[in-house]
Amino acid sequence: MDDRLIDLETRFAFQEQAIAELSDVVARQQQEIATLGLQLEQLRQRLAALPLSDIARPEEETPPPHY
């Protein structure tokens, strides 16, 4: 009976440690996701602020004179 109790307590301790480690990983990942979201929004704003290109899309281009 004592061996079973010790085994259960040992397993419980390892599970607590594993849960704490997983919680830390999730917290770090959430912080990284938030940081990446901010960076993405900054890139979107920078892209929107760029001047439009003078290059027309291929279907809008007139054919060259030798056609």
N, C-alpha and C positions, 0 to 999 in steps of 0.2 A: 504494500500500500504506500509506504514512504517513497519507494522508487517511482511509482506512478505520479505521485504528487510533485516530486522533484522534477520529473520529466515535463509535466504540465507547466510548472513554474518557469522552467528553462525555455520552453517553447513560447510561452507568453512574453517573456522578456525579449526574445529575438523578434517576435512579431511587433512588439512596441517599438523596437529599434528600427525595424523595416518600415513601419508606418511613419515614423518621424523622418526617416531619410526620404521617403516618397513625398511627404508633405513639403520638405525643403526643395525637392526637385520641381514640384508643381509650382511653388512660390517663385522660384527662379525663372521657370518657363513663362509664367504669367508676366513677370517683369520684362522679360525679353520680348514677349509679344507686344506689350504696351510700347516699348521702345521702338520696335519695328513699325508699329502702327503710326507713331509720330513721324518717323523717318519717311514712311510712305506718303503721308499727308504733305510733308515738306517738299518731297519730290513732285507731287502732283501740283502744288502751288508754283514751284519753279517752272514746271513744264507749261502750265497755263500762262505764265508770264512771258514765255519766249515769243518773239515775233513770229508771225505766220511765214511759212516758206513761200518764196516766189516760184518755186517749181510746181508746175501743174501735174495733176495725175495723168497717167498715160492715156486714158480715154478722153481727156480734155485737150490733149496736145493736137495741134494741126499737123497733118503729115508733112514731111519735108518736101521741098519743091521737086525732087526727082521722081515722085510717085505719079 
